Amino acid sequence: MAFTTREGARLYWRTDGNAENPALLFLNSLGTDHAMWDAVTPPLTRDFHVLRMDTRGHGASDAPQGDYSIPMLAADALAVLDAAGVKRAHICGLSMGGMTALEIAAEHPGRVDRIIGANTSAAMSSEAMRERAALVRDKGMPAIADAVLGRFLTEGFRARKPPVLGTTRSTLLATDPQGYAGCCMAIAGMELEDLALKDKLSRINAPLLVINGAHDISTPAAEHGDLIAAAIPGARTVTLDAGHLSAVEAPEAFAGAVLAFLRAPEGNADVTAAREAIFEAGLAVRRQVLGDAWVDKALASRNALTGEFQNLITRIAWGEIWTRPGLDHRTRRLIVLAVTASLSRWDEFRLHLRAGIEQGSLTLEDVKEALMQIGVYAGVPAANTGMHHAQDILKALGKLD
């Protein structure tokens, strides 16, 4: 843990992992701090020297009075890299942090290797951000807390993970109103002619990964992330089954996507490294969809006969198909239920049904409607057997009397 000072403001930062490894800097969103990356960091420290900082106005960093700008926040991030003795780094930022990462890539290309912009934008509503800044300066953070949390995390996740919701709320409420407002004005300022981030995207040559949240209502992909990706040749996109704070809501899938992107070779380099990167990304999504306990059991049972097959389905089914952006995980799970019921693959049907109910991504109504549809298109016997399996699972989980 350390502080560095730039233009009179103390900036908090910390590191994890071996300093000899390539550096990876994380930049937090508006209303959070470096701890938003807590669940993402552990899988990355084996391969990377991970740096996390509290953006100016947030966490343990100072919150000077006045309006900030995205170039100011970018200069802060570079000051932290300087203090850590890092000349070049991969940079991953979420929302406001993603804007800062893109600014660095455009204006300071020599400091950047690869960029990850998550749930971010190159142009937000200036009027909305100015109104929010005025509100928190006048009435404090409680005035916006409920509305912001409703946009940060999906309703289902908030219901399933009260401790995470509580921590996120506490961090938001503890944010200095002046610092929060200053950062709101930084985002609003992106529309000014000399600060327009959207006009700088064409300068970015660094490899870019855009991470979107399927349920993000703050920066929906079609209006924000997809436009960034379209403006930068070769940019890759991944859509996670999450809201705006995708790194908080789906940390394993987020870390898997980052690992796959940062490990992926350029051009026609090492194919083995690419396969390993896809495996890691697939494993993270497999854990998110099916749960750690089942995946650990499946991996532990690998032997001379089944091992290569387990690796194959992790790469192909989970690393290639389930990570595609076209459908969210809930929709894919419903498709799996329909197909497995139609083909009488009941072990797989029960596995996905139980995991979906346990994780809150499926409801009793979802299951009922899916089975009704199956009855029409695959036949009454398939739906009838599916009803029996579903009833057993729902009763066992306390979802059906």
C-alpha positions as CSV (number, residue, x, y, z in Angstrom):
1,M,0.0,0.0,0.0
2,A,1.4,3.4,-0.9
3,F,0.5,7.0,-1.8
4,T,1.9,9.3,-4.4
5,T,1.1,13.0,-4.8
6,R,0.3,14.8,-8.0
7,E,-0.6,18.5,-8.1
8,G,-1.3,18.5,-4.4
9,A,-3.6,15.5,-4.3
10,R,-2.5,12.3,-2.6
11,L,-3.4,9.2,-4.6
12,Y,-3.7,5.8,-2.9
13,W,-2.5,2.6,-4.7
14,R,-1.4,-0.9,-3.9
15,T,0.2,-3.9,-5.7
16,D,-0.3,-7.6,-5.7
17,G,1.8,-10.3,-7.4
18,N,5.4,-10.5,-8.6
19,A,6.9,-7.1,-9.7
20,E,8.9,-9.0,-12.3
21,N,5.8,-9.9,-14.2
22,P,4.1,-7.6,-16.8
23,A,2.2,-4.8,-15.1
24,L,-1.6,-4.6,-15.1
25,L,-3.3,-1.5,-13.8
26,F,-6.9,-1.4,-12.7
27,L,-9.0,1.8,-12.6
28,N,-12.2,2.0,-10.7
29,S,-15.6,3.3,-11.7
30,L,-17.4,6.4,-10.4
31,G,-18.6,5.7,-6.8
32,T,-16.3,2.7,-6.1
33,D,-12.7,2.3,-5.1
34,H,-9.8,-0.1,-5.7
35,A,-11.7,-2.8,-3.7
36,M,-14.2,-3.3,-6.6
37,W,-11.4,-5.5,-8.1
38,D,-11.0,-7.7,-5.0
39,A,-12.6,-10.8,-6.5
40,V,-11.0,-10.3,-10.0
41,T,-7.4,-9.9,-8.8
42,P,-6.5,-13.4,-7.4
43,P,-6.6,-15.3,-10.7
44,L,-4.4,-12.6,-12.3
45,T,-1.6,-12.3,-9.8
46,R,0.1,-15.5,-11.0
47,D,0.9,-13.9,-14.4
48,F,0.8,-10.2,-13.7
49,H,2.1,-7.5,-11.4
50,V,-1.4,-6.1,-10.5
51,L,-1.7,-2.5,-9.5
52,R,-4.9,-0.9,-8.2
53,M,-5.5,2.7,-7.3
54,D,-8.3,4.8,-5.9
55,T,-9.2,7.4,-8.5
56,R,-9.0,11.0,-7.4
57,G,-12.0,11.8,-5.2
58,H,-12.6,8.2,-4.2
59,G,-11.5,5.8,-1.5
60,A,-8.3,6.8,0.3
61,S,-7.2,9.3,-2.3
62,D,-7.7,13.0,-1.8
63,A,-10.8,14.8,-3.1
64,P,-9.8,18.3,-4.1
65,Q,-12.6,20.9,-4.6
66,G,-13.6,21.7,-8.1
67,D,-14.2,20.0,-11.4
68,Y,-11.9,17.3,-12.7
69,S,-11.3,16.1,-16.3
70,I,-10.5,12.7,-17.9
71,P,-7.0,13.9,-18.9
72,M,-6.4,14.8,-15.3
73,L,-7.4,11.3,-14.2
74,A,-5.2,9.9,-16.9
75,A,-2.3,11.9,-15.6
76,D,-3.0,10.6,-12.1
77,A,-2.8,7.0,-13.3
78,L,0.5,7.7,-15.1
79,A,1.8,9.2,-11.8
80,V,1.0,6.0,-10.0
81,L,2.8,3.9,-12.7
82,D,5.8,6.2,-12.4
83,A,5.8,5.8,-8.6
84,A,5.7,2.0,-9.0
85,G,8.6,2.1,-11.5
86,V,6.4,0.9,-14.4
87,K,7.2,2.2,-17.8
88,R,4.5,0.2,-19.7
89,A,1.4,-1.6,-18.5
90,H,-1.8,-3.3,-19.5
91,I,-4.6,-1.1,-18.3
92,C,-8.1,-2.2,-17.4
93,G,-10.8,0.3,-16.4
94,L,-14.5,0.0,-15.7
95,S,-16.9,2.8,-16.7
96,M,-15.1,6.1,-15.7
97,G,-11.9,3.9,-15.3
98,G,-12.4,2.7,-18.9
99,M,-12.7,6.3,-20.2
100,T,-9.4,7.0,-18.4
101,A,-7.7,3.9,-19.9
102,L,-8.8,5.0,-23.4
103,E,-7.5,8.5,-22.8
104,I,-4.1,7.1,-21.8
105,A,-4.0,4.8,-24.9
106,A,-4.9,7.7,-27.2
107,E,-2.6,10.4,-25.7
108,H,0.2,8.3,-24.2
109,P,0.6,5.2,-26.4
110,G,4.1,4.5,-25.2
111,R,2.8,3.7,-21.7
112,V,0.3,1.1,-22.8
113,D,0.5,-2.5,-23.9
114,R,-3.1,-3.7,-24.1
115,I,-6.4,-2.0,-23.0
116,I,-9.6,-3.4,-21.4
117,G,-12.5,-1.0,-21.3
118,A,-15.4,-2.5,-19.4
119,N,-19.0,-1.1,-19.3
120,T,-17.6,2.2,-20.5
121,S,-18.3,5.0,-23.0
122,A,-16.6,7.6,-25.1
123,A,-19.5,10.0,-24.8
124,M,-22.1,10.3,-21.9
125,S,-24.9,12.7,-21.4
126,S,-23.3,15.9,-20.2
127,E,-26.6,17.2,-18.8
128,A,-27.3,14.2,-16.7
129,M,-23.8,14.2,-15.2
130,R,-23.9,17.9,-14.4
131,E,-27.3,17.4,-12.7
132,R,-25.9,14.5,-10.6
133,A,-22.9,16.6,-9.6
134,A,-25.1,19.4,-8.5
135,L,-27.3,17.0,-6.5
136,V,-24.5,15.4,-4.5
137,R,-22.8,18.8,-3.8
138,D,-26.1,20.0,-2.5
139,K,-27.6,17.0,-0.6
140,G,-24.7,14.5,-0.3
141,M,-24.3,10.9,-1.4
142,P,-27.5,9.5,0.2
143,A,-29.5,11.5,-2.3
144,I,-28.3,9.3,-5.2
145,A,-27.5,6.0,-3.5
146,D,-30.6,3.9,-4.3
147,A,-30.7,5.0,-7.9
148,V,-27.0,4.4,-8.5
149,L,-27.1,0.9,-6.8
150,G,-30.1,0.0,-9.0
151,R,-27.9,0.7,-12.0
152,F,-24.7,-0.8,-10.6
153,L,-26.1,-4.4,-10.0
154,T,-29.0,-6.4,-11.4
155,E,-32.0,-7.0,-9.2
156,G,-31.3,-10.7,-9.1
157,F,-27.7,-10.3,-8.0
158,R,-28.7,-7.8,-5.3
159,A,-31.2,-10.3,-3.9
160,R,-28.7,-13.2,-4.1
161,K,-25.7,-11.3,-2.7
162,P,-26.7,-9.0,0.2
163,P,-23.2,-8.8,1.6
164,V,-21.8,-7.6,-1.8
165,L,-24.7,-5.1,-2.1
166,G,-23.9,-3.9,1.4
167,T,-20.3,-3.3,0.7
168,T,-21.0,-1.6,-2.5
169,R,-23.5,0.7,-0.8
170,S,-21.1,1.5,2.0
171,T,-18.3,2.4,-0.4
172,L,-20.7,4.6,-2.4
173,L,-21.9,6.4,0.7
174,A,-18.4,6.9,2.0
175,T,-17.3,8.6,-1.2
176,D,-16.5,12.3,-0.7
177,P,-19.4,14.3,-2.4
178,Q,-17.0,16.8,-3.7
179,G,-14.8,14.1,-5.2
180,Y,-17.7,12.3,-6.7
181,A,-19.1,15.5,-8.2
182,G,-15.6,16.4,-9.6
183,C,-15.5,13.1,-11.4
184,C,-19.1,13.6,-12.7
185,M,-17.8,16.8,-14.3
186,A,-14.9,14.9,-15.8
187,I,-17.3,12.6,-17.5
188,A,-19.5,15.5,-18.6
189,G,-16.5,17.3,-19.9
190,M,-15.9,14.6,-22.5
191,E,-18.4,16.4,-24.8
192,L,-16.2,19.6,-24.9
193,E,-14.4,20.0,-28.2
194,D,-10.9,19.9,-26.8
195,L,-11.6,16.9,-24.5
196,A,-13.9,14.8,-26.7
197,L,-12.8,11.2,-26.1
198,K,-14.9,9.9,-29.0
199,D,-12.7,11.9,-31.4
200,K,-9.5,10.4,-30.0
201,L,-10.5,6.8,-30.5
202,S,-9.0,6.7,-34.0
203,R,-5.5,7.4,-32.5
204,I,-5.6,4.2,-30.4
205,N,-3.3,1.5,-31.8
206,A,-3.1,-0.7,-28.7
207,P,-5.1,-4.0,-28.7
208,L,-8.4,-3.4,-27.1
209,L,-11.0,-5.6,-25.4
210,V,-14.4,-4.2,-24.7
211,I,-16.4,-5.9,-21.9
212,N,-20.1,-5.3,-21.9
213,G,-22.8,-6.2,-19.4
214,A,-25.8,-7.9,-20.9
215,H,-28.0,-6.1,-18.4
216,D,-26.1,-2.8,-18.2
217,I,-28.6,0.1,-18.3
218,S,-25.9,2.8,-17.6
219,T,-23.8,2.0,-20.6
220,P,-25.7,-0.4,-22.8
221,A,-23.5,-2.0,-25.4
222,A,-25.3,-0.9,-28.5
223,E,-25.0,2.8,-27.5
224,H,-21.5,2.7,-25.9
225,G,-19.2,-0.3,-25.9
226,D,-20.1,-1.5,-29.5
227,L,-19.4,2.0,-30.8
228,I,-16.0,2.0,-29.2
229,A,-15.1,-1.4,-30.6
230,A,-16.3,-0.3,-34.1
231,A,-14.0,2.7,-34.0
232,I,-10.8,0.8,-33.2
233,P,-9.7,-1.8,-35.8
234,G,-9.2,-5.3,-34.4
235,A,-11.0,-4.5,-31.1
236,R,-12.6,-7.6,-29.4
237,T,-15.8,-7.7,-27.5
238,V,-17.1,-9.9,-24.7
239,T,-20.6,-9.7,-23.1
240,L,-21.0,-11.0,-19.6
241,D,-24.2,-11.9,-17.8
242,A,-24.1,-8.9,-15.5
243,G,-25.1,-5.3,-15.0
244,H,-22.9,-2.2,-14.9
245,L,-20.4,-3.4,-12.4
246,S,-19.6,-6.5,-14.3
247,A,-16.3,-7.1,-12.4
248,V,-18.3,-7.2,-9.1
249,E,-21.3,-9.2,-10.4
250,A,-19.3,-11.7,-12.5
251,P,-15.7,-11.6,-11.3
252,E,-14.6,-15.1,-12.4
253,A,-16.0,-14.5,-16.0
254,F,-14.4,-11.1,-16.0
255,A,-11.0,-12.4,-14.9
256,G,-11.3,-15.2,-17.5
257,A,-12.0,-12.7,-20.2
258,V,-9.1,-10.5,-19.2
259,L,-6.7,-13.5,-19.0
260,A,-7.8,-14.8,-22.4
261,F,-7.2,-11.4,-23.9
262,L,-3.9,-10.6,-22.3
263,R,-2.5,-14.1,-23.0
264,A,-3.7,-14.3,-26.6
265,P,-0.7,-14.2,-28.9
266,E,-0.5,-11.6,-31.7
267,G,-0.5,-12.7,-35.3
268,N,0.4,-16.4,-35.8
269,A,2.3,-16.8,-32.5
270,D,2.1,-19.7,-30.1
271,V,-1.1,-21.7,-30.8
272,T,-0.7,-23.5,-27.4
273,A,-0.9,-20.2,-25.6
274,A,-4.1,-19.3,-27.4
275,R,-5.7,-22.7,-26.5
276,E,-4.7,-22.2,-22.9
277,A,-6.2,-18.7,-22.9
278,I,-9.5,-20.0,-24.3
279,F,-9.5,-22.8,-21.7
280,E,-9.0,-20.3,-18.8
281,A,-11.8,-18.1,-20.2
282,G,-14.1,-21.1,-20.6
283,L,-13.3,-22.4,-17.1
284,A,-14.3,-19.1,-15.6
285,V,-17.6,-19.0,-17.4
286,R,-18.2,-22.7,-16.6
287,R,-17.8,-21.9,-12.9
288,Q,-20.1,-19.0,-13.2
289,V,-22.9,-21.0,-14.9
290,L,-22.6,-24.3,-13.1
291,G,-21.0,-23.4,-9.8
292,D,-17.6,-24.1,-8.3
293,A,-18.6,-27.4,-6.5
294,W,-19.8,-29.1,-9.7
295,V,-16.9,-27.9,-11.8
296,D,-14.3,-28.9,-9.2
297,K,-15.9,-32.4,-9.0
298,A,-15.8,-32.7,-12.8
299,L,-12.2,-31.6,-13.1
300,A,-11.1,-33.9,-10.2
301,S,-12.6,-36.9,-11.9
302,R,-10.5,-36.4,-15.0
303,N,-8.5,-39.5,-15.9
304,A,-6.7,-41.0,-18.9
305,L,-10.0,-41.6,-20.6
306,T,-12.0,-38.5,-19.8
307,G,-9.3,-35.8,-19.3
308,E,-8.9,-34.6,-22.8
309,F,-12.7,-34.6,-23.4
310,Q,-13.2,-32.4,-20.3
311,N,-10.6,-30.0,-21.6
312,L,-12.2,-30.0,-25.0
313,I,-15.7,-29.1,-23.7
314,T,-14.2,-26.4,-21.5
315,R,-12.5,-24.8,-24.5
316,I,-15.3,-25.2,-27.1
317,A,-18.6,-25.2,-25.2
318,W,-17.6,-22.8,-22.5
319,G,-14.7,-20.8,-24.0
320,E,-16.1,-20.4,-27.5
321,I,-19.9,-20.7,-27.3
322,W,-21.0,-19.5,-23.8
323,T,-18.6,-16.5,-24.1
324,R,-20.2,-15.3,-27.3
325,P,-21.9,-11.9,-27.0
326,G,-25.1,-12.6,-28.9
327,L,-27.1,-14.2,-26.0
328,D,-26.9,-13.8,-22.3
329,H,-26.4,-16.7,-19.9
330,R,-30.0,-16.9,-18.9
331,T,-31.2,-17.3,-22.5
332,R,-28.5,-19.9,-23.2
333,R,-29.5,-21.9,-20.2
334,L,-33.2,-21.9,-21.3
335,I,-32.1,-23.2,-24.7
336,V,-30.0,-25.9,-23.0
337,L,-33.1,-26.9,-21.0
338,A,-35.2,-27.1,-24.2
339,V,-32.6,-29.2,-26.1
340,T,-31.8,-31.6,-23.3
341,A,-35.4,-32.2,-22.5
342,S,-36.2,-32.8,-26.2
343,L,-33.4,-35.3,-26.4
344,S,-34.0,-36.9,-23.0
345,R,-30.6,-35.8,-21.7
346,W,-31.9,-35.6,-18.2
347,D,-28.6,-35.5,-16.3
348,E,-27.6,-32.3,-18.2
349,F,-31.2,-31.0,-17.8
350,R,-31.1,-31.4,-14.0
351,L,-27.6,-29.9,-13.8
352,H,-28.6,-26.7,-15.6
353,L,-31.9,-26.4,-13.9
354,R,-30.5,-26.7,-10.4
355,A,-27.7,-24.3,-11.1
356,G,-30.1,-21.8,-12.6
357,I,-32.5,-21.9,-9.7
358,E,-29.7,-21.8,-7.1
359,Q,-28.0,-18.8,-8.7
360,G,-31.3,-16.9,-9.2
361,S,-31.0,-16.7,-13.0
362,L,-34.1,-18.9,-13.5
363,T,-37.4,-18.6,-11.7
364,L,-40.3,-21.1,-11.3
365,E,-42.1,-19.1,-14.0
366,D,-39.2,-19.5,-16.4
367,V,-39.1,-23.2,-15.9
368,K,-42.9,-23.6,-16.3
369,E,-42.9,-21.6,-19.5
370,A,-40.0,-23.5,-20.9
371,L,-41.6,-26.8,-20.2
372,M,-44.9,-25.7,-21.7
373,Q,-43.0,-24.7,-24.9
374,I,-41.2,-28.1,-24.9
375,G,-44.6,-29.8,-24.6
376,V,-45.8,-28.1,-27.8
377,Y,-42.7,-28.6,-29.9
378,A,-41.0,-31.7,-28.5
379,G,-44.0,-33.6,-27.2
380,V,-46.0,-34.2,-24.1
381,P,-43.8,-37.1,-22.8
382,A,-40.7,-34.9,-22.8
383,A,-42.4,-32.1,-21.0
384,N,-44.0,-34.5,-18.5
385,T,-40.7,-36.0,-17.6
386,G,-39.2,-32.6,-17.4
387,M,-42.0,-31.5,-15.0
388,H,-41.2,-34.4,-12.7
389,H,-37.4,-33.5,-12.6
390,A,-38.2,-29.8,-12.2
391,Q,-40.6,-30.5,-9.4
392,D,-38.1,-32.6,-7.5
393,I,-35.4,-29.9,-7.8
394,L,-37.7,-27.0,-7.0
395,K,-39.0,-28.8,-3.9
396,A,-35.5,-29.7,-2.7
397,L,-34.4,-26.1,-3.0
398,G,-37.5,-24.8,-1.2
399,K,-39.0,-23.1,-4.2
400,L,-42.1,-25.2,-4.4
401,D,-44.5,-26.5,-1.7
